[in-house]
Amino acid sequence: YKVANTLANALKRGLHYDVDEKNKNVILNQKGYKDCEDALGIPSLFEAPADGSGAWAPYVANAVKAKELFTIDKDYTIISDASGDESGIGII
């Protein structure tokens, strides 16, 4: 989640993605996908890595949605584990 959030904060509206506020959605464009893949050092955001952790595309898209369309502690919250490390996102 932290890496996806860092990527989302580096991406720019209109350059890397467009926002559909009516449908509460974001659409990454080719530059957005390519810059994320380059930053992560992977060939595709849609391919799951060998460790089975899942493809990056939904993590990045959700992080951009959170940045552009939702308000923390109103629409979503950050979930921490017992040690205080951020471990996920909760929808309110």
GUGUKOL-574913 format. One record per residue (C-alpha): x, y, z. Coordinates in steps of 0.05 Angstrom, whole numbers, plus 5000, padded with zeros to 4 digits. Layout:
REM GUGUKOL-574913
XYZ;...
END
This chain:
REM GUGUKOL-574913
500050005000;505650485017;509050384949;502550474911;501051104951;507951374935;506851234861;499851554863;502752184894;507952234839;502752164783;499552794756;492352884735;491753014660;498852764647;498452054676;491051954686;484052254678;478752294732;471352114722;468352464782;461252264765;462951524768;468351604821;473651294777;480551434750;483451194684;490951134677;493551284608;499450964572;504351454604;501551314673;502350564663;509350624633;511951094687;509250634742;512350024709;519050384703;518850624775;517349914800;522249584752;516949104725;514648954654;507149034667;502549284722;497848724703;502448124714;502547804782;509547694809;512146994826;511047114901;503547114889;502547814918;498148024859;498648514802;500149244816;494749544772;489049524823;493549784880;495750384839;488850534812;485850514882;491350954910;490051474855;482551424870;483951554944;488252154925;483252464877;476252254898;476052064972;477552385039;481452015092;477551885156;471152045119;471051555061;476751095081;481750975137;488650685142;488850035182;494849885225;497049215252;498849075325;505849355316;503050015287;505249875216;500250075162;497349425136;491349615094;485550065077;478550045106;472450335072;468050745119;
END
